[in-house]
């Protein structure tokens, strides 16, 4: 397989499981050095060891990071630079989803979603830019959501954080373009085979609506013009494209990966 990111120095936040782990593996297969960054330190270390077992010693690094802490974000970038000699790409994937009716939503929980999904993105991008600006090159990608393009029912905190993420992406793209740094966002549709859905959302929605788990899945698939949920490969294909020089003239974009469900 042609490696589009051979020997790139990369970071993926929220990489201990789910989509973040899939992104870390894809970058590794594309030839990159990968820092697996996550609040779950032991799980991040397992992922990094598994990558090294496949790709070779020294190809992955595990770092514990709370993306809402400035010192953690900076330490994550510093550890990557020490291990790999620089930083070419950061994928800001770490995020949480807490939903609720506006009258019942705990304000502390609402704020936590903003802190992780938006403030955490800002801190990680800021730490990366500190290294990339002197290099005069680099790529910053945010994993956003279709909820960054369209309001989400009883999901105001998540949608607000993702709408804000697109604004931050565009603003950073303008600010960092003179230094050769590109900043883009990716907006996936529903990842219907992800742990969030399989371990939680299917059962929640089935109870709420009085239908089966299979019917819940069919309901969400029916909302997509292409007739299926988003997969990790759908997202990682776009990650690699936007990171690579094939997208050298793209910055400040929020790319939908929704099977046609969102087209704006």
C-alpha positions as a printed Julia matrix, in Angstrom:
264×3 Matrix{Float64}:
   0.0    0.0    0.0
   1.25   3.46  -0.85
   2.0    5.37   2.32
   0.77   8.95   2.0
   2.12  10.15   5.36
   5.44   8.34   5.58
   7.43   9.42   8.65
   5.01  12.21   9.5
   5.03  13.07  13.2
   1.41  12.94  14.37
  -0.85  13.2   17.41
  -4.4   11.88  17.81
  -6.34  12.92  20.89
  -9.05  10.67  22.26
  -7.2    7.79  20.63
  -7.65   5.06  23.23
 -10.84   3.72  21.65
 -13.43   4.17  18.96
 -12.86   6.57  16.11
  -9.71   8.02  17.65
  -8.12   4.58  17.85
  -9.12   3.9   14.23
  -7.5    7.17  13.16
  -4.3    6.32  15.05
  -4.12   2.93  13.34
  -4.77   4.43   9.91
  -2.04   7.03  10.35
   0.35   4.29  11.43
  -0.48   2.22   8.34
   0.15   5.33   6.24
   3.7    5.36   7.6
   3.33   7.98  10.33
   4.75   8.1   13.81
   1.74   8.35  16.13
   1.21   9.75  19.61
  -1.82   8.01  21.1
  -3.16  10.64  23.5
  -6.05  10.04  25.87
  -7.27  10.52  29.42
  -7.35   6.72  29.69
  -3.61   6.21  30.06
  -3.56   2.42  30.32
  -5.78   1.93  27.29
  -3.72   4.46  25.3
  -0.59   2.49  26.19
  -2.23  -0.73  24.96
  -3.06   0.88  21.63
   0.47   2.26  21.26
   2.01  -1.15  22.03
  -0.28  -2.84  19.51
   0.71  -0.33  16.83
   4.4   -0.86  17.54
   3.94  -4.64  17.38
   2.63  -4.2   13.84
   4.6   -1.2   12.58
   7.86  -1.44  14.49
   9.47  -0.2   17.7
   9.53   3.53  18.17
   6.58   4.16  15.83
   4.04   4.98  18.55
   3.94   6.83  21.85
   1.25   6.85  24.55
   0.56  10.07  26.45
  -2.04  10.74  29.11
  -3.77  14.04  28.38
  -6.69  15.99  29.75
  -7.36  18.27  26.81
  -8.99  20.86  29.05
  -5.7   21.52  30.84
  -3.19  23.84  29.17
  -0.22  22.11  30.77
  -1.4   18.68  29.57
  -1.83  19.86  25.97
   1.62  21.44  25.94
   3.24  18.41  27.6
   1.62  16.14  24.97
   3.13  18.17  22.14
   6.51  18.42  23.88
   6.62  14.64  24.4
   5.85  14.1   20.71
   8.6   16.47  19.6
  11.1   14.78  21.92
  10.16  11.31  20.68
   9.77  11.99  16.95
  11.71  15.19  16.31
   8.82  17.45  15.36
   5.09  17.63  14.7
   3.44  17.56  11.28
  -0.18  16.73  12.11
  -2.52  16.85  15.08
  -6.0   15.32  14.9
  -8.16  16.87  17.62
 -10.62  14.04  18.13
 -11.21  14.02  21.9
 -14.82  14.76  22.7
 -17.81  13.87  24.85
 -21.56  13.83  24.32
 -24.03  14.63  27.1
 -27.61  15.34  26.05
 -30.71  16.58  27.79
 -33.78  18.78  27.73
 -32.91  22.46  28.23
 -35.01  22.68  31.41
 -33.35  19.62  32.94
 -29.79  19.95  31.62
 -27.33  20.32  34.49
 -25.4   23.53  33.71
 -22.16  21.95  34.96
 -22.61  19.06  32.51
 -23.44  21.51  29.69
 -20.25  23.44  30.44
 -18.2   20.23  30.55
 -19.17  19.4   26.96
 -18.03  22.87  25.85
 -14.8   22.54  27.84
 -13.8   19.21  26.28
 -15.09  19.65  22.73
 -14.31  23.33  22.09
 -11.9   24.64  24.72
  -9.93  21.39  24.51
  -9.67  21.75  20.74
  -8.39  25.31  21.18
  -5.74  24.27  23.73
  -4.45  21.38  21.61
  -4.38  23.47  18.42
  -2.59  26.25  20.32
   0.05  23.86  21.64
   0.56  22.39  18.15
   0.8   25.82  16.52
   3.61  26.77  18.9
   5.72  24.06  17.23
   4.36  24.35  13.69
   4.81  28.1   13.25
   8.63  27.98  13.44
   8.58  24.98  11.07
   6.47  26.97   8.57
   4.33  23.9    7.96
   1.8   21.63   9.63
  -1.77  20.4    9.57
  -4.44  20.71  12.26
  -7.62  18.65  11.87
 -10.66  18.66  14.11
 -13.1   15.77  14.19
 -16.35  17.69  14.27
 -19.85  16.3   13.55
 -22.92  16.74  11.38
 -24.19  18.44  14.57
 -21.73  21.22  13.79
 -23.79  22.06  10.71
 -27.35  21.54  11.95
 -29.02  21.84  15.36
 -29.52  18.62  17.3
 -32.71  17.86  19.28
 -32.12  17.88  23.07
 -28.42  17.97  22.32
 -27.71  21.67  22.69
 -24.32  21.42  24.42
 -22.85  19.08  21.83
 -24.21  21.05  18.88
 -23.02  24.34  20.38
 -19.54  22.91  20.91
 -19.39  21.64  17.33
 -20.76  24.82  15.75
 -18.1   26.66  17.74
 -15.49  24.22  16.51
 -16.18  25.15  12.9
 -15.84  28.83  13.76
 -12.57  28.1   15.52
 -11.36  26.06  12.54
 -12.06  28.9   10.12
 -10.47  31.49  12.4
  -7.3   29.45  12.97
  -7.08  28.75   9.24
  -6.96  32.49   8.57
  -4.47  33.14  11.34
  -2.08  30.3   10.51
  -2.18  30.36   6.69
   0.79  32.77   6.48
   2.89  30.11   8.21
   1.95  27.33   5.8
  -0.31  25.64   8.37
  -3.65  24.27   7.16
  -6.63  23.85   9.49
  -9.72  21.84   8.54
 -12.6   20.01  10.2
 -14.32  16.72   9.36
 -18.04  16.3   10.08
 -19.0   12.61  10.25
 -22.52  11.27  10.25
 -23.77   8.7   12.74
 -21.12   6.06  13.43
 -23.7    3.32  13.96
 -21.15   0.59  14.76
 -19.15   2.66  17.26
 -19.01   1.88  21.02
 -21.18   4.92  21.76
 -24.01   3.49  19.69
 -23.52  -0.22  20.39
 -22.94   0.13  24.14
 -25.34   2.96  24.89
 -27.45   4.82  22.35
 -29.3    1.89  20.74
 -30.61   0.7   24.11
 -31.46   4.24  25.24
 -33.45   5.02  22.11
 -35.13   1.6   22.05
 -36.43   2.17  25.59
 -37.46   5.77  24.88
 -39.39   4.9   21.72
 -40.63   1.43  22.68
 -39.05  -0.28  19.67
 -36.29  -2.84  19.15
 -32.59  -2.08  18.76
 -32.81  -3.3   15.17
 -35.62  -0.85  14.49
 -33.59   1.98  15.98
 -30.75   1.22  13.58
 -33.12   0.97  10.62
 -34.65   4.33  11.58
 -31.28   6.08  11.5
 -30.17   4.35   8.3
 -33.39   5.43   6.59
 -32.45   9.08   7.2
 -29.3    8.74   5.06
 -29.61   9.05   1.27
 -26.83   6.47   0.79
 -28.71   4.12   3.12
 -26.1    3.26   5.75
 -24.27   4.64   8.73
 -20.86   6.26   8.64
 -17.88   3.94   9.14
 -14.43   4.53  10.58
 -12.95   3.98   7.11
 -15.21   6.69   5.69
 -13.72   9.14   8.18
 -10.1    8.0    8.1
 -10.03   8.2    4.3
 -10.83  11.91   4.61
  -8.33  12.37   7.44
  -5.53  11.05   5.23
  -6.62  13.15   2.25
  -6.88  16.39   4.22
  -3.56  15.76   5.96
  -1.71  14.94   2.76
  -0.31  17.27   0.13
  -3.22  16.24  -2.12
  -5.23  18.78  -0.1
  -2.51  21.44  -0.18
  -4.96  24.12  -1.36
  -7.64  23.39   1.24
  -7.91  25.21   4.55
 -10.74  26.5    6.72
 -13.12  23.81   5.46
 -15.61  21.63   7.33
 -16.02  18.52   5.19
 -19.23  16.49   5.54
 -18.92  12.7    5.66
 -22.62  12.0    6.1
 -23.79   9.92   3.14
 -25.78  12.92   1.93
 -27.66  13.46   5.19
 -26.16  16.94   5.53
 -25.21  18.8    2.36
 -24.41  22.33   3.52
